[in-house]
Amino acid sequence: MQKKLFLGLIRSRRGIIGISILAFLLALTAIAILVVPFDSYKLWNDPDYWINNPKTASPFWTGYFGSKEFEHVSLDQYDAKTSSEVSEGIKVSNFIFDVNIQSDDFPDDFMFLHSVKYNEVPPVLQIDITRPDNNTFTVYYSSLPTANNLNNTFTDRIFSTNNNIKESLSQYQSVFSFPISGFEPPVLLFADTNKPQVLHGTYHISQKFFLFDNSSRIDKVGVILGGKVFGIMGTDDLRRDLFIGIIWGIPIALFIGLTVSIFSISIGLIYGVVSGYRGKKTDEGMMRINDIFYAFPTLILLILLSITFGRSIFLIILILMTFGWMGTAKVIRSIALQMRNFQYVEAAKLMGQSDMKVIFKHIIPQLLPLTFASVAISVPGAILAEAALSFIGLGDPTLPTWGQMLHDANTADAASRGIWWWIIPPGLMIALTGLAFFLIGNSLDAIANPLRKQNKKI
């Protein structure tokens, strides 16, 4: 029977589309697990982790539909060409970053990052930028602070607003054919010498450290050029990469949907079969309990539990499972009322088999095709329920779920501010995941129905 379901599913056009969408989602899940750093999941709400990203930057591909805005650049020591030499007892470590600029706009800002470990004599840092027109600007030259103890580690960010940078650039007035007073460093560094427009080409940014003892070392260097566009899906107010949040949301959504659906459908299946098979007072009592659960205010309970125990994804799953089986139980009960009169069920009872054996050996296996279809159809409802609860502020704030992303966007008034990339992608992912399971569930239901009709004739 299961083989017939599978063959029928892959021969169905709706089933193939649903499986294809699900395979795409699983591929993105594999990317999240194998490629994306796990810290991005654990530290989703930690602003320090995302500090190098731009704030509310639009996706990079939006530049294809208008003026080409500067795309945010974030480079670290692994992106640099490194060289080291010793001259007169001084070790010189040089890190060169190559940045190709083809945008129509200037960077919003820039910063140079470094983390250096040294002893009593502080190193000297020199930052040079060689432009496509072969002009080299020394934008920064200064020693690091004096160490208070041995093996001191100094970490710093040099911003474009640094006075040292502004004073250094003021010396290059002779290079430009227009007055440079009033222009900020991000403009002067990347402007054509004849007019204040972006000079396209490759820039070589050099961070050169002069180390005065053998124990000194460079732990970290980096260059950040701030832009208005970044990544596949842009960023939010907390500088979080929304594409990372979207793909981390896939395994969470699948876990929630499948867990809630499988357990609630299984509970409803067993409950409904027992109620319909036993009948009489047992059936009456079990259905009244079912009605009580139907009438229970789930949202109010969830609010009370959230206040008492805190907002947890496992609490949400538990609540959804507890109050998600009643509809299935009613449907299964009506089928079981008919199946208990089938000849093979009567024969099993005449052979002395117990009620539980009849239920689990003869009735439930016949209902598995319907159960598989019900599980698939119920997954979107569970995912949508979690998203709705998260949207109204009852979700787990520590996880990058799609509902929580929509909640954050709503809190930040993303719609009125025109930050559409914070709203549309998570909404589309909820709809796409629901569509996949809906198509698969409908295909399975269409295959299972003939089997049920055939069983009724027996």
Secondary structure by P-SEA (a helix, b strand, c coil): caaaaaaaaaacaaaaaaaaaaaaaaaaaaaaaccccccccccccccccccccccccccccccccccccccbbbbcccccbbbbbbcccbbbbbbbbbbbbcccccccbbbbbbccccccbbbbbbbbbbcccccccccbbbbcccccccbbbbbbbbccccaaaaaaaaaaccccccccccccaaaaaccccccccccccbbbbbbbbbbccccccccccbbbbbcccccccccccccccaaaaaaaaaaaaaaaaaaaaaaaaaaaaaaaaaaaaacaaaaaaaaaaaaaaaacaaaaaaaaaaaaccccaaaaaaaaaaaccaaaaaaaaaaaaaaaacaaaaaaaaacccaaaaaaccccccaaaaaaaaaaaaaaaaaaaaaaaaaacccccccccaaaaaaaaaaaccccccccccccaaaaaaaaaaaaaaaaaaaaaaaaaaaaaaaaac
